Amino acid sequence: MKLTEKSNEIFTVVKANAKGVTLEELVELLGRTKNSVNASVLDLTKKGLAYREKDEDGVSHIYLTEAGETFVPDED
């Protein structure tokens, strides 16, 4: 499976943050718009590589699924 450049960027950051990462943190880290980051996260969730989960404060965090943990993006 091939990821877009933007989705691959998100995938890499989420993979490096096992404790989860918020949409706002991704926006700040990557310097992209919230809509752009959200679209990439949605792409990863549709592919079964990531999921969102709300904490006790209602803040949504993004994590990799089991499939995402073992996924290696195509290079070509």
mmCIF file of the N, C-alpha and C atoms, coordinates in Angstrom:
data_MODEL
# 
_entry.id   MODEL 
# 
loop_
_atom_site.group_PDB 
_atom_site.id 
_atom_site.type_symbol 
_atom_site.label_atom_id 
_atom_site.label_alt_id 
_atom_site.label_comp_id 
_atom_site.label_asym_id 
_atom_site.label_entity_id 
_atom_site.label_seq_id 
_atom_site.pdbx_PDB_ins_code 
_atom_site.Cartn_x 
_atom_site.Cartn_y 
_atom_site.Cartn_z 
_atom_site.occupancy 
_atom_site.B_iso_or_equiv 
_atom_site.pdbx_formal_charge 
_atom_site.auth_seq_id 
_atom_site.auth_comp_id 
_atom_site.auth_asym_id 
_atom_site.auth_atom_id 
_atom_site.pdbx_PDB_model_num 
ATOM 1   N N  . MET A 1 1  ? 0.847   -1.175 0.000  1.00 0.00 ? 1  MET A N  1 
ATOM 2   C CA . MET A 1 1  ? 0.000   0.000  0.000  1.00 0.00 ? 1  MET A CA 1 
ATOM 3   C C  . MET A 1 1  ? 0.888   1.232  0.000  1.00 0.00 ? 1  MET A C  1 
ATOM 4   N N  . LYS A 1 2  ? 0.536   2.188  -0.819 1.00 0.00 ? 2  LYS A N  1 
ATOM 5   C CA . LYS A 1 2  ? 1.309   3.420  -0.919 1.00 0.00 ? 2  LYS A CA 1 
ATOM 6   C C  . LYS A 1 2  ? 0.551   4.549  -0.232 1.00 0.00 ? 2  LYS A C  1 
ATOM 7   N N  . LEU A 1 3  ? 1.267   5.356  0.531  1.00 0.00 ? 3  LEU A N  1 
ATOM 8   C CA . LEU A 1 3  ? 0.683   6.525  1.175  1.00 0.00 ? 3  LEU A CA 1 
ATOM 9   C C  . LEU A 1 3  ? 1.091   7.778  0.413  1.00 0.00 ? 3  LEU A C  1 
ATOM 10  N N  . THR A 1 4  ? 0.219   8.785  0.474  1.00 0.00 ? 4  THR A N  1 
ATOM 11  C CA . THR A 1 4  ? 0.608   10.075 -0.090 1.00 0.00 ? 4  THR A CA 1 
ATOM 12  C C  . THR A 1 4  ? 1.731   10.646 0.766  1.00 0.00 ? 4  THR A C  1 
ATOM 13  N N  . GLU A 1 5  ? 2.425   11.612 0.242  1.00 0.00 ? 5  GLU A N  1 
ATOM 14  C CA . GLU A 1 5  ? 3.524   12.233 0.994  1.00 0.00 ? 5  GLU A CA 1 
ATOM 15  C C  . GLU A 1 5  ? 3.018   12.801 2.325  1.00 0.00 ? 5  GLU A C  1 
ATOM 16  N N  . LYS A 1 6  ? 1.859   13.454 2.296  1.00 0.00 ? 6  LYS A N  1 
ATOM 17  C CA . LYS A 1 6  ? 1.306   14.060 3.511  1.00 0.00 ? 6  LYS A CA 1 
ATOM 18  C C  . LYS A 1 6  ? 0.855   13.002 4.514  1.00 0.00 ? 6  LYS A C  1 
ATOM 19  N N  . SER A 1 7  ? 0.218   11.942 4.028  1.00 0.00 ? 7  SER A N  1 
ATOM 20  C CA . SER A 1 7  ? -0.211  10.869 4.932  1.00 0.00 ? 7  SER A CA 1 
ATOM 21  C C  . SER A 1 7  ? 0.997   10.152 5.527  1.00 0.00 ? 7  SER A C  1 
ATOM 22  N N  . ASN A 1 8  ? 2.035   9.988  4.732  1.00 0.00 ? 8  ASN A N  1 
ATOM 23  C CA . ASN A 1 8  ? 3.260   9.353  5.222  1.00 0.00 ? 8  ASN A CA 1 
ATOM 24  C C  . ASN A 1 8  ? 3.900   10.201 6.326  1.00 0.00 ? 8  ASN A C  1 
ATOM 25  N N  . GLU A 1 9  ? 3.838   11.513 6.170  1.00 0.00 ? 9  GLU A N  1 
ATOM 26  C CA . GLU A 1 9  ? 4.367   12.431 7.183  1.00 0.00 ? 9  GLU A CA 1 
ATOM 27  C C  . GLU A 1 9  ? 3.628   12.223 8.514  1.00 0.00 ? 9  GLU A C  1 
ATOM 28  N N  . ILE A 1 10 ? 2.304   12.176 8.446  1.00 0.00 ? 10 ILE A N  1 
ATOM 29  C CA . ILE A 1 10 ? 1.483   11.962 9.641  1.00 0.00 ? 10 ILE A CA 1 
ATOM 30  C C  . ILE A 1 10 ? 1.778   10.588 10.244 1.00 0.00 ? 10 ILE A C  1 
ATOM 31  N N  . PHE A 1 11 ? 1.828   9.574  9.396  1.00 0.00 ? 11 PHE A N  1 
ATOM 32  C CA . PHE A 1 11 ? 2.110   8.208  9.841  1.00 0.00 ? 11 PHE A CA 1 
ATOM 33  C C  . PHE A 1 11 ? 3.419   8.166  10.630 1.00 0.00 ? 11 PHE A C  1 
ATOM 34  N N  . THR A 1 12 ? 4.442   8.800  10.117 1.00 0.00 ? 12 THR A N  1 
ATOM 35  C CA . THR A 1 12 ? 5.759   8.804  10.757 1.00 0.00 ? 12 THR A CA 1 
ATOM 36  C C  . THR A 1 12 ? 5.707   9.453  12.138 1.00 0.00 ? 12 THR A C  1 
ATOM 37  N N  . VAL A 1 13 ? 4.995   10.578 12.252 1.00 0.00 ? 13 VAL A N  1 
ATOM 38  C CA . VAL A 1 13 ? 4.899   11.275 13.544 1.00 0.00 ? 13 VAL A CA 1 
ATOM 39  C C  . VAL A 1 13 ? 4.098   10.447 14.542 1.00 0.00 ? 13 VAL A C  1 
ATOM 40  N N  . VAL A 1 14 ? 2.978   9.881  14.104 1.00 0.00 ? 14 VAL A N  1 
ATOM 41  C CA . VAL A 1 14 ? 2.152   9.079  15.005 1.00 0.00 ? 14 VAL A CA 1 
ATOM 42  C C  . VAL A 1 14 ? 2.926   7.841  15.465 1.00 0.00 ? 14 VAL A C  1 
ATOM 43  N N  . LYS A 1 15 ? 3.653   7.219  14.558 1.00 0.00 ? 15 LYS A N  1 
ATOM 44  C CA . LYS A 1 15 ? 4.438   6.031  14.913 1.00 0.00 ? 15 LYS A CA 1 
ATOM 45  C C  . LYS A 1 15 ? 5.511   6.365  15.959 1.00 0.00 ? 15 LYS A C  1 
ATOM 46  N N  . ALA A 1 16 ? 6.073   7.546  15.886 1.00 0.00 ? 16 ALA A N  1 
ATOM 47  C CA . ALA A 1 16 ? 7.106   7.964  16.828 1.00 0.00 ? 16 ALA A CA 1 
ATOM 48  C C  . ALA A 1 16 ? 6.529   8.362  18.189 1.00 0.00 ? 16 ALA A C  1 
ATOM 49  N N  . ASN A 1 17 ? 5.203   8.508  18.274 1.00 0.00 ? 17 ASN A N  1 
ATOM 50  C CA . ASN A 1 17 ? 4.546   8.938  19.514 1.00 0.00 ? 17 ASN A CA 1 
ATOM 51  C C  . ASN A 1 17 ? 3.548   7.882  19.964 1.00 0.00 ? 17 ASN A C  1 
ATOM 52  N N  . ALA A 1 18 ? 4.042   6.837  20.584 1.00 0.00 ? 18 ALA A N  1 
ATOM 53  C CA . ALA A 1 18 ? 3.205   5.707  20.999 1.00 0.00 ? 18 ALA A CA 1 
ATOM 54  C C  . ALA A 1 18 ? 2.106   6.122  21.979 1.00 0.00 ? 18 ALA A C  1 
ATOM 55  N N  . LYS A 1 19 ? 2.303   7.224  22.690 1.00 0.00 ? 19 LYS A N  1 
ATOM 56  C CA . LYS A 1 19 ? 1.298   7.690  23.650 1.00 0.00 ? 19 LYS A CA 1 
ATOM 57  C C  . LYS A 1 19 ? 0.162   8.444  22.967 1.00 0.00 ? 19 LYS A C  1 
ATOM 58  N N  . GLY A 1 20 ? 0.227   8.531  21.657 1.00 0.00 ? 20 GLY A N  1 
ATOM 59  C CA . GLY A 1 20 ? -0.810  9.235  20.906 1.00 0.00 ? 20 GLY A CA 1 
ATOM 60  C C  . GLY A 1 20 ? -0.443  10.687 20.681 1.00 0.00 ? 20 GLY A C  1 
ATOM 61  N N  . VAL A 1 21 ? -1.063  11.258 19.683 1.00 0.00 ? 21 VAL A N  1 
ATOM 62  C CA . VAL A 1 21 ? -0.808  12.643 19.329 1.00 0.00 ? 21 VAL A CA 1 
ATOM 63  C C  . VAL A 1 21 ? -2.137  13.277 18.942 1.00 0.00 ? 21 VAL A C  1 
ATOM 64  N N  . THR A 1 22 ? -2.323  14.544 19.312 1.00 0.00 ? 22 THR A N  1 
ATOM 65  C CA . THR A 1 22 ? -3.566  15.228 18.972 1.00 0.00 ? 22 THR A CA 1 
ATOM 66  C C  . THR A 1 22 ? -3.448  15.880 17.601 1.00 0.00 ? 22 THR A C  1 
ATOM 67  N N  . LEU A 1 23 ? -4.583  16.215 17.037 1.00 0.00 ? 23 LEU A N  1 
ATOM 68  C CA . LEU A 1 23 ? -4.609  16.906 15.750 1.00 0.00 ? 23 LEU A CA 1 
ATOM 69  C C  . LEU A 1 23 ? -3.868  18.238 15.862 1.00 0.00 ? 23 LEU A C  1 
ATOM 70  N N  . GLU A 1 24 ? -4.082  18.936 16.969 1.00 0.00 ? 24 GLU A N  1 
ATOM 71  C CA . GLU A 1 24 ? -3.432  20.229 17.177 1.00 0.00 ? 24 GLU A CA 1 
ATOM 72  C C  . GLU A 1 24 ? -1.909  20.091 17.243 1.00 0.00 ? 24 GLU A C  1 
ATOM 73  N N  . GLU A 1 25 ? -1.438  19.023 17.885 1.00 0.00 ? 25 GLU A N  1 
ATOM 74  C CA . GLU A 1 25 ? 0.002   18.784 17.956 1.00 0.00 ? 25 GLU A CA 1 
ATOM 75  C C  . GLU A 1 25 ? 0.575   18.516 16.563 1.00 0.00 ? 25 GLU A C  1 
ATOM 76  N N  . LEU A 1 26 ? -0.161  17.762 15.758 1.00 0.00 ? 26 LEU A N  1 
ATOM 77  C CA . LEU A 1 26 ? 0.294   17.488 14.391 1.00 0.00 ? 26 LEU A CA 1 
ATOM 78  C C  . LEU A 1 26 ? 0.348   18.767 13.572 1.00 0.00 ? 26 LEU A C  1 
ATOM 79  N N  . VAL A 1 27 ? -0.660  19.606 13.713 1.00 0.00 ? 27 VAL A N  1 
ATOM 80  C CA . VAL A 1 27 ? -0.698  20.888 12.999 1.00 0.00 ? 27 VAL A CA 1 
ATOM 81  C C  . VAL A 1 27 ? 0.533   21.719 13.358 1.00 0.00 ? 27 VAL A C  1 
ATOM 82  N N  . GLU A 1 28 ? 0.824   21.791 14.653 1.00 0.00 ? 28 GLU A N  1 
ATOM 83  C CA . GLU A 1 28 ? 1.964   22.578 15.125 1.00 0.00 ? 28 GLU A CA 1 
ATOM 84  C C  . GLU A 1 28 ? 3.296   21.982 14.670 1.00 0.00 ? 28 GLU A C  1 
ATOM 85  N N  . LEU A 1 29 ? 3.442   20.670 14.799 1.00 0.00 ? 29 LEU A N  1 
ATOM 86  C CA . LEU A 1 29 ? 4.693   20.009 14.421 1.00 0.00 ? 29 LEU A CA 1 
ATOM 87  C C  . LEU A 1 29 ? 4.988   20.108 12.925 1.00 0.00 ? 29 LEU A C  1 
ATOM 88  N N  . LEU A 1 30 ? 3.947   19.978 12.105 1.00 0.00 ? 30 LEU A N  1 
ATOM 89  C CA . LEU A 1 30 ? 4.144   19.888 10.662 1.00 0.00 ? 30 LEU A CA 1 
ATOM 90  C C  . LEU A 1 30 ? 3.921   21.209 9.928  1.00 0.00 ? 30 LEU A C  1 
ATOM 91  N N  . GLY A 1 31 ? 3.360   22.187 10.611 1.00 0.00 ? 31 GLY A N  1 
ATOM 92  C CA . GLY A 1 31 ? 3.146   23.488 9.975  1.00 0.00 ? 31 GLY A CA 1 
ATOM 93  C C  . GLY A 1 31 ? 2.115   23.435 8.848  1.00 0.00 ? 31 GLY A C  1 
ATOM 94  N N  . ARG A 1 32 ? 1.145   22.537 8.990  1.00 0.00 ? 32 ARG A N  1 
ATOM 95  C CA . ARG A 1 32 ? 0.090   22.409 7.984  1.00 0.00 ? 32 ARG A CA 1 
ATOM 96  C C  . ARG A 1 32 ? -1.227  22.882 8.578  1.00 0.00 ? 32 ARG A C  1 
ATOM 97  N N  . THR A 1 33 ? -2.220  23.071 7.729  1.00 0.00 ? 33 THR A N  1 
ATOM 98  C CA . THR A 1 33 ? -3.522  23.494 8.229  1.00 0.00 ? 33 THR A CA 1 
ATOM 99  C C  . THR A 1 33 ? -4.227  22.333 8.913  1.00 0.00 ? 33 THR A C  1 
ATOM 100 N N  . LYS A 1 34 ? -5.169  22.668 9.766  1.00 0.00 ? 34 LYS A N  1 
ATOM 101 C CA . LYS A 1 34 ? -5.932  21.647 10.474 1.00 0.00 ? 34 LYS A CA 1 
ATOM 102 C C  . LYS A 1 34 ? -6.702  20.770 9.482  1.00 0.00 ? 34 LYS A C  1 
ATOM 103 N N  . ASN A 1 35 ? -7.269  21.383 8.440  1.00 0.00 ? 35 ASN A N  1 
ATOM 104 C CA . ASN A 1 35 ? -8.014  20.618 7.440  1.00 0.00 ? 35 ASN A CA 1 
ATOM 105 C C  . ASN A 1 35 ? -7.116  19.633 6.701  1.00 0.00 ? 35 ASN A C  1 
ATOM 106 N N  . SER A 1 36 ? -5.906  20.066 6.366  1.00 0.00 ? 36 SER A N  1 
ATOM 107 C CA . SER A 1 36 ? -4.964  19.207 5.657  1.00 0.00 ? 36 SER A CA 1 
ATOM 108 C C  . SER A 1 36 ? -4.555  18.019 6.529  1.00 0.00 ? 36 SER A C  1 
ATOM 109 N N  . VAL A 1 37 ? -4.239  18.287 7.776  1.00 0.00 ? 37 VAL A N  1 
ATOM 110 C CA . VAL A 1 37 ? -3.836  17.226 8.700  1.00 0.00 ? 37 VAL A CA 1 
ATOM 111 C C  . VAL A 1 37 ? -5.003  16.269 8.928  1.00 0.00 ? 37 VAL A C  1 
ATOM 112 N N  . ASN A 1 38 ? -6.197  16.828 9.117  1.00 0.00 ? 38 ASN A N  1 
ATOM 113 C CA . ASN A 1 38 ? -7.373  15.997 9.336  1.00 0.00 ? 38 ASN A CA 1 
ATOM 114 C C  . ASN A 1 38 ? -7.629  15.076 8.148  1.00 0.00 ? 38 ASN A C  1 
ATOM 115 N N  . ALA A 1 39 ? -7.460  15.576 6.934  1.00 0.00 ? 39 ALA A N  1 
ATOM 116 C CA . ALA A 1 39 ? -7.650  14.758 5.726  1.00 0.00 ? 39 ALA A CA 1 
ATOM 117 C C  . ALA A 1 39 ? -6.653  13.597 5.693  1.00 0.00 ? 39 ALA A C  1 
ATOM 118 N N  . SER A 1 40 ? -5.416  13.858 6.077  1.00 0.00 ? 40 SER A N  1 
ATOM 119 C CA . SER A 1 40 ? -4.398  12.802 6.097  1.00 0.00 ? 40 SER A CA 1 
ATOM 120 C C  . SER A 1 40 ? -4.703  11.764 7.170  1.00 0.00 ? 40 SER A C  1 
ATOM 121 N N  . VAL A 1 41 ? -5.163  12.206 8.332  1.00 0.00 ? 41 VAL A N  1 
ATOM 122 C CA . VAL A 1 41 ? -5.537  11.277 9.404  1.00 0.00 ? 41 VAL A CA 1 
ATOM 123 C C  . VAL A 1 41 ? -6.717  10.427 8.939  1.00 0.00 ? 41 VAL A C  1 
ATOM 124 N N  . LEU A 1 42 ? -7.682  11.039 8.281  1.00 0.00 ? 42 LEU A N  1 
ATOM 125 C CA . LEU A 1 42 ? -8.830  10.301 7.755  1.00 0.00 ? 42 LEU A CA 1 
ATOM 126 C C  . LEU A 1 42 ? -8.380  9.242  6.742  1.00 0.00 ? 42 LEU A C  1 
ATOM 127 N N  . ASP A 1 43 ? -7.427  9.598  5.895  1.00 0.00 ? 43 ASP A N  1 
ATOM 128 C CA . ASP A 1 43 ? -6.866  8.657  4.928  1.00 0.00 ? 43 ASP A CA 1 
ATOM 129 C C  . ASP A 1 43 ? -6.257  7.453  5.651  1.00 0.00 ? 43 ASP A C  1 
ATOM 130 N N  . LEU A 1 44 ? -5.493  7.705  6.705  1.00 0.00 ? 44 LEU A N  1 
ATOM 131 C CA . LEU A 1 44 ? -4.866  6.612  7.460  1.00 0.00 ? 44 LEU A CA 1 
ATOM 132 C C  . LEU A 1 44 ? -5.907  5.740  8.164  1.00 0.00 ? 44 LEU A C  1 
ATOM 133 N N  . THR A 1 45 ? -6.977  6.362  8.670  1.00 0.00 ? 45 THR A N  1 
ATOM 134 C CA . THR A 1 45 ? -8.012  5.574  9.344  1.00 0.00 ? 45 THR A CA 1 
ATOM 135 C C  . THR A 1 45 ? -8.785  4.720  8.337  1.00 0.00 ? 45 THR A C  1 
ATOM 136 N N  . LYS A 1 46 ? -9.069  5.261  7.164  1.00 0.00 ? 46 LYS A N  1 
ATOM 137 C CA . LYS A 1 46 ? -9.769  4.492  6.127  1.00 0.00 ? 46 LYS A CA 1 
ATOM 138 C C  . LYS A 1 46 ? -8.935  3.293  5.667  1.00 0.00 ? 46 LYS A C  1 
ATOM 139 N N  . LYS A 1 47 ? -7.627  3.435  5.707  1.00 0.00 ? 47 LYS A N  1 
ATOM 140 C CA . LYS A 1 47 ? -6.734  2.344  5.316  1.00 0.00 ? 47 LYS A CA 1 
ATOM 141 C C  . LYS A 1 47 ? -6.488  1.366  6.464  1.00 0.00 ? 47 LYS A C  1 
ATOM 142 N N  . GLY A 1 48 ? -7.072  1.646  7.624  1.00 0.00 ? 48 GLY A N  1 
ATOM 143 C CA . GLY A 1 48 ? -6.932  0.745  8.769  1.00 0.00 ? 48 GLY A CA 1 
ATOM 144 C C  . GLY A 1 48 ? -5.599  0.844  9.479  1.00 0.00 ? 48 GLY A C  1 
ATOM 145 N N  . LEU A 1 49 ? -4.899  1.962  9.287  1.00 0.00 ? 49 LEU A N  1 
ATOM 146 C CA . LEU A 1 49 ? -3.569  2.117  9.883  1.00 0.00 ? 49 LEU A CA 1 
ATOM 147 C C  . LEU A 1 49 ? -3.577  2.943  11.170 1.00 0.00 ? 49 LEU A C  1 
ATOM 148 N N  . ALA A 1 50 ? -4.626  3.740  11.372 1.00 0.00 ? 50 ALA A N  1 
ATOM 149 C CA . ALA A 1 50 ? -4.690  4.616  12.541 1.00 0.00 ? 50 ALA A CA 1 
ATOM 150 C C  . ALA A 1 50 ? -6.131  4.686  13.040 1.00 0.00 ? 50 ALA A C  1 
ATOM 151 N N  . TYR A 1 51 ? -6.272  5.143  14.278 1.00 0.00 ? 51 TYR A N  1 
ATOM 152 C CA . TYR A 1 51 ? -7.603  5.367  14.842 1.00 0.00 ? 51 TYR A CA 1 
ATOM 153 C C  . TYR A 1 51 ? -7.531  6.529  15.821 1.00 0.00 ? 51 TYR A C  1 
ATOM 154 N N  . ARG A 1 52 ? -8.711  7.096  16.113 1.00 0.00 ? 52 ARG A N  1 
ATOM 155 C CA . ARG A 1 52 ? -8.811  8.191  17.078 1.00 0.00 ? 52 ARG A CA 1 
ATOM 156 C C  . ARG A 1 52 ? -9.517  7.679  18.325 1.00 0.00 ? 52 ARG A C  1 
ATOM 157 N N  . GLU A 1 53 ? -9.050  8.178  19.463 1.00 0.00 ? 53 GLU A N  1 
ATOM 158 C CA . GLU A 1 53 ? -9.667  7.802  20.732 1.00 0.00 ? 53 GLU A CA 1 
ATOM 159 C C  . GLU A 1 53 ? -9.658  9.018  21.643 1.00 0.00 ? 53 GLU A C  1 
ATOM 160 N N  . LYS A 1 54 ? -10.811 9.292  22.268 1.00 0.00 ? 54 LYS A N  1 
ATOM 161 C CA . LYS A 1 54 ? -10.909 10.437 23.176 1.00 0.00 ? 54 LYS A CA 1 
ATOM 162 C C  . LYS A 1 54 ? -10.458 10.049 24.575 1.00 0.00 ? 54 LYS A C  1 
ATOM 163 N N  . ASP A 1 55 ? -9.744  10.976 25.219 1.00 0.00 ? 55 ASP A N  1 
ATOM 164 C CA . ASP A 1 55 ? -9.326  10.741 26.602 1.00 0.00 ? 55 ASP A CA 1 
ATOM 165 C C  . ASP A 1 55 ? -10.445 11.203 27.542 1.00 0.00 ? 55 ASP A C  1 
ATOM 166 N N  . GLU A 1 56 ? -10.199 11.127 28.852 1.00 0.00 ? 56 GLU A N  1 
ATOM 167 C CA . GLU A 1 56 ? -11.217 11.488 29.838 1.00 0.00 ? 56 GLU A CA 1 
ATOM 168 C C  . GLU A 1 56 ? -11.638 12.957 29.763 1.00 0.00 ? 56 GLU A C  1 
ATOM 169 N N  . ASP A 1 57 ? -10.809 13.798 29.161 1.00 0.00 ? 57 ASP A N  1 
ATOM 170 C CA . ASP A 1 57 ? -11.134 15.215 28.994 1.00 0.00 ? 57 ASP A CA 1 
ATOM 171 C C  . ASP A 1 57 ? -11.831 15.491 27.661 1.00 0.00 ? 57 ASP A C  1 
ATOM 172 N N  . GLY A 1 58 ? -12.060 14.444 26.880 1.00 0.00 ? 58 GLY A N  1 
ATOM 173 C CA . GLY A 1 58 ? -12.723 14.615 25.590 1.00 0.00 ? 58 GLY A CA 1 
ATOM 174 C C  . GLY A 1 58 ? -11.794 15.025 24.460 1.00 0.00 ? 58 GLY A C  1 
ATOM 175 N N  . VAL A 1 59 ? -10.478 14.988 24.721 1.00 0.00 ? 59 VAL A N  1 
ATOM 176 C CA . VAL A 1 59 ? -9.490  15.344 23.697 1.00 0.00 ? 59 VAL A CA 1 
ATOM 177 C C  . VAL A 1 59 ? -9.177  14.098 22.873 1.00 0.00 ? 59 VAL A C  1 
ATOM 178 N N  . SER A 1 60 ? -9.290  14.217 21.564 1.00 0.00 ? 60 SER A N  1 
ATOM 179 C CA . SER A 1 60 ? -9.061  13.097 20.659 1.00 0.00 ? 60 SER A CA 1 
ATOM 180 C C  . SER A 1 60 ? -7.567  12.930 20.369 1.00 0.00 ? 60 SER A C  1 
ATOM 181 N N  . HIS A 1 61 ? -7.079  11.711 20.523 1.00 0.00 ? 61 HIS A N  1 
ATOM 182 C CA . HIS A 1 61 ? -5.692  11.374 20.230 1.00 0.00 ? 61 HIS A CA 1 
ATOM 183 C C  . HIS A 1 61 ? -5.660  10.370 19.083 1.00 0.00 ? 61 HIS A C  1 
ATOM 184 N N  . ILE A 1 62 ? -4.613  10.430 18.287 1.00 0.00 ? 62 ILE A N  1 
ATOM 185 C CA . ILE A 1 62 ? -4.454  9.542  17.149 1.00 0.00 ? 62 ILE A CA 1 
ATOM 186 C C  . ILE A 1 62 ? -3.376  8.516  17.479 1.00 0.00 ? 62 ILE A C  1 
ATOM 187 N N  . TYR A 1 63 ? -3.707  7.253  17.221 1.00 0.00 ? 63 TYR A N  1 
ATOM 188 C CA . TYR A 1 63 ? -2.812  6.130  17.478 1.00 0.00 ? 63 TYR A CA 1 
ATOM 189 C C  . TYR A 1 63 ? -2.752  5.252  16.232 1.00 0.00 ? 63 TYR A C  1 
ATOM 190 N N  . LEU A 1 64 ? -1.733  4.419  16.156 1.00 0.00 ? 64 LEU A N  1 
ATOM 191 C CA . LEU A 1 64 ? -1.680  3.427  15.091 1.00 0.00 ? 64 LEU A CA 1 
ATOM 192 C C  . LEU A 1 64 ? -2.430  2.177  15.525 1.00 0.00 ? 64 LEU A C  1 
ATOM 193 N N  . THR A 1 65 ? -3.071  1.526  14.568 1.00 0.00 ? 65 THR A N  1 
ATOM 194 C CA . THR A 1 65 ? -3.700  0.230  14.811 1.00 0.00 ? 65 THR A CA 1 
ATOM 195 C C  . THR A 1 65 ? -2.598  -0.831 14.830 1.00 0.00 ? 65 THR A C  1 
ATOM 196 N N  . GLU A 1 66 ? -2.977  -2.073 15.112 1.00 0.00 ? 66 GLU A N  1 
ATOM 197 C CA . GLU A 1 66 ? -1.993  -3.164 15.047 1.00 0.00 ? 66 GLU A CA 1 
ATOM 198 C C  . GLU A 1 66 ? -1.413  -3.261 13.640 1.00 0.00 ? 66 GLU A C  1 
ATOM 199 N N  . ALA A 1 67 ? -2.267  -3.087 12.628 1.00 0.00 ? 67 ALA A N  1 
ATOM 200 C CA . ALA A 1 67 ? -1.796  -3.115 11.245 1.00 0.00 ? 67 ALA A CA 1 
ATOM 201 C C  . ALA A 1 67 ? -0.831  -1.962 10.979 1.00 0.00 ? 67 ALA A C  1 
ATOM 202 N N  . GLY A 1 68 ? -1.114  -0.804 11.573 1.00 0.00 ? 68 GLY A N  1 
ATOM 203 C CA . GLY A 1 68 ? -0.247  0.351  11.399 1.00 0.00 ? 68 GLY A CA 1 
ATOM 204 C C  . GLY A 1 68 ? 1.107   0.174  12.053 1.00 0.00 ? 68 GLY A C  1 
ATOM 205 N N  . GLU A 1 69 ? 1.123   -0.533 13.183 1.00 0.00 ? 69 GLU A N  1 
ATOM 206 C CA . GLU A 1 69 ? 2.384   -0.774 13.897 1.00 0.00 ? 69 GLU A CA 1 
ATOM 207 C C  . GLU A 1 69 ? 3.366   -1.574 13.059 1.00 0.00 ? 69 GLU A C  1 
ATOM 208 N N  . THR A 1 70 ? 2.859   -2.473 12.245 1.00 0.00 ? 70 THR A N  1 
ATOM 209 C CA . THR A 1 70 ? 3.741   -3.341 11.448 1.00 0.00 ? 70 THR A CA 1 
ATOM 210 C C  . THR A 1 70 ? 3.858   -2.886 10.003 1.00 0.00 ? 70 THR A C  1 
ATOM 211 N N  . PHE A 1 71 ? 3.114   -1.855 9.636  1.00 0.00 ? 71 PHE A N  1 
ATOM 212 C CA . PHE A 1 71 ? 3.092   -1.372 8.251  1.00 0.00 ? 71 PHE A CA 1 
ATOM 213 C C  . PHE A 1 71 ? 4.406   -0.698 7.880  1.00 0.00 ? 71 PHE A C  1 
ATOM 214 N N  . VAL A 1 72 ? 4.893   -1.005 6.660  1.00 0.00 ? 72 VAL A N  1 
ATOM 215 C CA . VAL A 1 72 ? 6.075   -0.352 6.105  1.00 0.00 ? 72 VAL A CA 1 
ATOM 216 C C  . VAL A 1 72 ? 5.618   0.285  4.780  1.00 0.00 ? 72 VAL A C  1 
ATOM 217 N N  . PRO A 1 73 ? 5.617   1.632  4.718  1.00 0.00 ? 73 PRO A N  1 
ATOM 218 C CA . PRO A 1 73 ? 5.154   2.296  3.503  1.00 0.00 ? 73 PRO A CA 1 
ATOM 219 C C  . PRO A 1 73 ? 5.987   1.904  2.284  1.00 0.00 ? 73 PRO A C  1 
ATOM 220 N N  . ASP A 1 74 ? 5.317   1.769  1.134  1.00 0.00 ? 74 ASP A N  1 
ATOM 221 C CA . ASP A 1 74 ? 6.004   1.494  -0.116 1.00 0.00 ? 74 ASP A CA 1 
ATOM 222 C C  . ASP A 1 74 ? 6.908   2.667  -0.484 1.00 0.00 ? 74 ASP A C  1 
ATOM 223 N N  . GLU A 1 75 ? 8.038   2.361  -1.043 1.00 0.00 ? 75 GLU A N  1 
ATOM 224 C CA . GLU A 1 75 ? 9.008   3.393  -1.422 1.00 0.00 ? 75 GLU A CA 1 
ATOM 225 C C  . GLU A 1 75 ? 8.774   3.943  -2.818 1.00 0.00 ? 75 GLU A C  1 
ATOM 226 N N  . ASP A 1 76 ? 8.091   3.192  -3.679 1.00 0.00 ? 76 ASP A N  1 
ATOM 227 C CA . ASP A 1 76 ? 7.956   3.609  -5.082 1.00 0.00 ? 76 ASP A CA 1 
ATOM 228 C C  . ASP A 1 76 ? 6.786   4.502  -5.354 1.00 0.00 ? 76 ASP A C  1 
# 
